[in-house]
Amino acid sequence: MIVGVVKLSIFIPSSGSLKEKRMVIRSLKDRLRNNFNISVIELDEQDKWQKSTLAFAAISADKSGVSSLISSVVNFVEQNKQIQLLDYETEII
């Protein structure tokens, strides 16, 4: 069993309040869970209007499966028009 963990730093330029940010984050988390069957959590910067740190975890039988899933998720986040991906860190265990 191989586990992949990714930490994403994102920027939400259209957010003008914590309420707007939470709506964008909730929508993104739901779409990631539904499309990729991964666990997603908001880790940090919960009190900032336009920044957030998300993390997700995925499990697969082999390393190539996890790597492929991670690439797909990162590409999905990068293509999202509501947010900008600032940085991400990957760890495969």
Helices and strands as residue ranges (DSSP letters): E 2-11, H 18-36, E 39-44, E 51-60, H 63-79, E 84-92
